[in-house]
Amino acid sequence: TAIGLQVRKTATPDPATAGGRLLYTILITNTGPSDATNVTVSDTLPAGFTLGSLVSSLGGCAALPCSLGVLPAGGVAWVTLDGTVGAGVTSASQLANTARITATEDATGVTASVTPGLATSADVSIAKLATPSAAPGDTVRYTLTVQNGGPAAAQELTIGLSGNVTS
């Protein structure tokens, strides 16, 4: 029995944001001429991605690997992996992902890969507080408080200090 499995994989958004949401979508097509039976989706998720939910248009796909069942000739099915990019992800290669689709009629299967870009986005702020009521000649102590509102980890942060206080 001949089947024609094809697969395409996308990532949205592209580029992804460290600490943000990411959807991997797997689109499976059977160009026929026969139905594909026991269609299975395998996908080893990258370490930089935490799966939140998995939804499929065919079968009861609740975890990976999952069975989509029968994909008719000319049929299309999809699987969406909805999750979060780790805040510490610093390279797009940490999000590289490959899906493999197999069927009884094609045990070798077909694969599709995607590596979304990565936009690191940190929201860094700094506050400076001086010792109150300093008189001329007193030592003044400054406290700097640095905060990162995320969603990504701040990379290679530098704080420059300059200036003199004179009476």
C-alpha positions as CSV (number, residue, x, y, z in Angstrom):
1,T,0.0,0.0,0.0
2,A,1.5,3.3,-1.0
3,I,1.2,6.5,1.0
4,G,2.8,9.9,0.7
5,L,3.5,11.3,4.1
6,Q,4.8,14.9,4.2
7,V,5.5,17.0,7.3
8,R,6.2,20.6,8.0
9,K,7.2,22.2,11.3
10,T,6.9,25.8,12.3
11,A,7.6,27.9,15.4
12,T,5.6,31.0,16.4
13,P,6.6,33.6,17.2
14,D,9.9,33.6,15.3
15,P,12.0,35.0,16.8
16,A,11.0,33.6,20.2
17,T,11.7,35.5,23.4
18,A,13.5,34.0,26.3
19,G,11.0,33.6,29.1
20,G,8.1,33.9,26.6
21,R,5.5,31.7,25.0
22,L,6.4,29.5,22.0
23,L,4.2,27.3,19.8
24,Y,5.6,24.5,17.7
25,T,3.1,23.4,15.0
26,I,3.5,20.1,13.1
27,L,1.5,19.8,9.9
28,I,1.2,16.3,8.5
29,T,-0.2,15.6,5.0
30,N,-0.9,12.2,3.3
31,T,-0.7,12.7,-0.4
32,G,-1.9,9.1,-0.9
33,P,-3.0,7.2,-2.9
34,S,-3.9,5.1,0.2
35,D,-4.8,5.8,3.8
36,A,-1.9,5.9,6.3
37,T,-2.7,3.8,9.4
38,N,-1.3,4.1,12.9
39,V,0.2,7.5,12.2
40,T,2.5,8.4,15.1
41,V,4.1,11.7,16.0
42,S,7.5,11.6,17.9
43,D,9.2,14.7,19.1
44,T,12.0,15.1,21.6
45,L,11.5,18.6,23.0
46,P,14.5,20.8,23.4
47,A,15.9,21.4,26.9
48,G,15.1,25.2,26.5
49,F,11.4,24.6,26.1
50,T,8.8,23.6,28.7
51,L,5.6,22.1,27.3
52,G,2.4,23.5,28.7
53,S,-0.2,21.8,26.5
54,L,-0.4,19.6,23.4
55,V,-3.4,19.7,21.0
56,S,-4.0,17.6,17.9
57,S,-6.6,17.7,15.2
58,L,-6.8,13.9,14.9
59,G,-6.7,11.1,17.5
60,G,-6.3,11.6,21.2
61,C,-2.8,13.1,21.3
62,A,-2.2,14.0,24.9
63,A,1.6,13.2,25.3
64,L,4.5,12.5,23.0
65,P,4.9,10.2,21.2
66,C,1.3,10.1,20.2
67,S,-0.9,8.2,17.8
68,L,-3.1,10.1,15.4
69,G,-4.7,6.9,14.1
70,V,-5.7,6.8,10.4
71,L,-4.8,9.8,8.1
72,P,-6.9,9.3,4.9
73,A,-5.4,9.8,1.5
74,G,-5.5,13.5,0.8
75,G,-5.9,14.2,4.5
76,V,-4.2,16.8,6.7
77,A,-3.6,16.7,10.5
78,W,-1.8,19.0,12.9
79,V,-0.3,18.9,16.3
80,T,0.5,22.0,18.3
81,L,2.9,22.1,21.2
82,D,2.3,25.2,23.4
83,G,4.9,26.1,25.9
84,T,7.5,28.4,27.4
85,V,11.0,29.3,26.4
86,G,13.3,29.1,29.5
87,A,14.4,32.5,30.8
88,G,18.0,31.4,30.8
89,V,18.0,30.4,27.1
90,T,20.7,32.4,25.3
91,S,21.0,30.7,21.9
92,A,18.5,29.8,19.3
93,S,20.2,26.4,19.0
94,Q,18.7,25.6,22.4
95,L,15.3,25.7,20.7
96,A,16.1,23.5,17.7
97,N,13.3,20.9,17.3
98,T,12.6,17.9,15.1
99,A,9.4,15.9,14.7
100,R,9.2,12.4,13.1
101,I,6.0,11.0,11.6
102,T,5.7,7.3,11.0
103,A,2.9,5.0,9.9
104,T,2.4,1.3,9.5
105,E,3.0,1.7,5.8
106,D,6.2,3.8,6.4
107,A,8.1,2.8,9.5
108,T,11.1,4.9,8.6
109,G,8.9,8.0,8.4
110,V,9.5,11.6,7.6
111,T,11.0,14.4,9.6
112,A,10.8,18.1,9.8
113,S,12.9,20.5,11.9
114,V,12.7,24.1,12.9
115,T,15.0,26.4,14.8
116,P,13.3,29.7,15.7
117,G,15.4,32.8,16.2
118,L,15.9,34.1,19.7
119,A,15.2,37.6,20.8
120,T,16.5,38.1,24.4
121,S,14.5,40.8,26.1
122,A,15.3,42.0,29.6
123,D,13.7,45.0,31.4
124,V,16.5,46.3,33.6
125,S,16.1,49.2,36.0
126,I,18.4,50.7,38.6
127,A,17.6,52.8,41.7
128,K,20.2,54.8,43.7
129,L,19.7,55.8,47.3
130,A,22.2,58.0,49.3
131,T,22.8,58.1,53.0
132,P,20.5,60.9,54.2
133,S,21.7,64.2,55.8
134,A,25.3,64.1,54.8
135,A,27.3,67.2,55.8
136,P,30.4,68.5,54.0
137,G,33.4,66.1,54.7
138,D,31.1,63.2,55.6
139,T,31.4,59.9,53.8
140,V,28.3,59.2,51.8
141,R,27.2,55.7,51.2
142,Y,25.2,54.9,48.1
143,T,23.0,51.8,47.7
144,L,22.3,50.7,44.1
145,T,19.4,48.3,43.5
146,V,19.2,46.6,40.2
147,Q,16.1,44.8,39.1
148,N,15.2,42.7,36.0
149,G,11.5,42.6,35.1
150,G,12.3,40.0,32.5
151,P,11.1,38.0,30.8
152,A,14.7,37.0,29.9
153,A,17.8,36.9,32.1
154,A,19.9,40.0,31.7
155,Q,23.2,39.2,30.0
156,E,26.6,40.9,30.5
157,L,25.1,43.7,32.6
158,T,27.5,46.6,33.4
159,I,27.0,49.4,35.9
160,G,29.2,52.5,35.4
161,L,29.8,54.8,38.3
162,S,31.4,58.3,38.0
163,G,31.4,61.7,39.5
164,N,32.8,63.5,42.5
165,V,31.0,65.3,45.3
166,T,32.7,68.4,46.7
167,S,31.7,70.9,49.3
